[in-house]
Amino acid sequence: MQAALGLRRFNPPIQTVQEQTIIATQGQTVFNLTIDYAPGTNNIAVFVNGSKQISGVNYSETSVNTVTFNSGLNAGDTVEF
């Protein structure tokens, strides 16, 4: 006797990834994004010149579309969100 196999469809949730790149000016700390995110939910990744930044250490999530760095960046730094 063979066991019947039950097949179940799996529909994973669709996630949208939005990215934005901003070139910093000398001493810039506040970055206003054109995308919204939920602060404090680990839904944003921040990189400066390719180096991952750590929330609470390098920057703060100050609103749904603002990131504030703890110290000013250098002119020409590439900031990716």
Helices and strands as residue ranges (DSSP letters): E 21-23, E 30-32, E 47-48, E 51-52, E 59-63, E 66-69, E 78-80
